[in-house]
Amino acid sequence: MGEQAHYRNLVGGRAVDALSGDRLDSYDPATGHPWASIPRCKAEDVDAAVAAAHAAFRSPEWRGLTATARGRLIYRFADLLEQEGPRLAELETQDNGKLIAEMRAQLGYLPSYYRYFAGLADKIEGAVLPIDKPLMHAHTRREPLGVIACITAWNSPLLLLAWKLAPLLAAGNVAVIKPSEHASVSTLAFVELFDKAGFPAGVVNTVTGLPQEVGVPLVAHPDVAKIAFTGGEGGGIAVYRSAAENLKKVTLELGGKSPQLVFADADLEKAAIGVISGIFAASGQTCIAGSRLLVQRLVHDEVVERLVAMAKTARIGNPALTETQVGPVTTTDPRARILDHVARSRQSGAECVLGGGVPEVAGLPDGWFVEPTVFTGVDNAMPLAQQEVFGPVLAVIPFDDEEEAVALANDSRYGLAAGVWTQDLARGLRVSEAVEAGTVWVNTYRAVSFMAPFGGMKRSGIGRESGQEALDEYLATKTVWMDMGAPVANPFIMKT
């Protein structure tokens, strides 16, 4: 298998191991074997990383920069990221099993996030208030919060990090990044570029390790001003609880059980392609996975037939090969949960019309693969329709009319995303307004942009990432009052 690659954290501008010297193996999901190792950090490592970030936040090298100079640094970083994108794409594919074709596209697009927010760095403005008191002046300032803890999931580490890091840096904050212990390598390679771009030491730092050993002390650290978290609902609740106890700000991007609504008047070929993209791309391991297909009963059988025929042709295999369309799932525990969902859905009476097992993949007998799976006869109350599977498993649910479709779509504790397929423009607008989701795609699916705010409703999260709204998540408003010669009033009475 060869010698494992040895990766280190970035703290205060230096590459460091855990203070204990402990390490964790990182596994290649396609082979099921370890290929790299990362530091297994503890609370003392968190303290060191936060201290470095806190010092950088107060340093003249960072706080003394003009907003325009800060933007130039981010632009320079984006140029380096563009050069290193192909290498980082390969690392992420090996570390989490995402398709190399998708990772090359993601890394090719990622510099745009940093350039967008670099351009906004010197567009952060306060305001002069037309205050109602004579001989008084008042204005507002938009100021950075301080040290931001960025906690990312294993399914798209660098994309999810960009959604946090680009706006927080543009706003003048500093970061301590805790990537998933299952996929830390691409992040550790990525942060090496900040020194090359000329960022002051300590502006960007990393700590790797297990949630209880690193995530918990990081979230609770008194010098962390805000937590930006992407992950599962349980992890989000734990972060929110700790943040509440310490009165910290949060952005939480959590799970989803996103519906795709296909009406009888839709372009069914295009809809079938969109549904497949929504659930089988990335092996269903995306928060926006369109895992519930709500299809009008008039075309139910035709849509299922199209889906199954298309999905049967999907090429399952090594994610490092450009021709592969479905790769492995990232870790063994989620694969076990996916297969358990499949077994319980069969027991509950749903009909598995495609997949449902573990495929044999030539040359990769130990890889963590799951077949693309489709269930029909699903009731919206079943666990398969209500719980996030986070795998390539689709639940198909029929409906009769628009009112029922919207009711089924909203009958979920989640509200991250939804897709609507119809050639009726009025219906597309009506349904996009009625569905409870932070993002609604009409006649498309799984499109994102640095310009478009992204986030959830209900139990899918708090706050927004991307777009100009993301800057607000990393800024505090300060109001400044100035006396311009107002007469001295009674000192015991507020100046109302």
URPECOR-V463112 format. One record per helix or strand. SS is the DSSP state (H for helix, E for strand). FROM is the first residue (numbers start at 1). LEN is the number of residues. If there is no record, write none. Layout:
ss=SS from=FROM len=LEN
ss=SS from=FROM len=LEN
This chain:
ss=E from=5 len=2
ss=E from=9 len=3
ss=E from=14 len=3
ss=E from=23 len=6
ss=E from=33 len=7
ss=H from=43 len=16
ss=H from=60 len=4
ss=H from=67 len=30
ss=H from=100 len=24
ss=E from=127 len=2
ss=E from=136 len=9
ss=E from=147 len=5
ss=H from=157 len=14
ss=E from=174 len=5
ss=H from=185 len=6
ss=H from=192 len=6
ss=E from=204 len=3
ss=H from=211 len=10
ss=E from=224 len=7
ss=H from=233 len=13
ss=E from=249 len=5
ss=E from=259 len=4
ss=H from=268 len=17
ss=E from=292 len=5
ss=H from=297 len=16
ss=E from=316 len=1
ss=E from=326 len=1
ss=H from=332 len=16
ss=E from=351 len=4
ss=E from=373 len=4
ss=H from=383 len=4
ss=E from=393 len=7
ss=H from=402 len=9
ss=E from=414 len=2
ss=E from=417 len=5
ss=H from=425 len=10
ss=E from=439 len=4
ss=E from=454 len=1
ss=E from=457 len=2
ss=E from=461 len=2
ss=E from=465 len=1
ss=H from=469 len=4
ss=E from=475 len=9
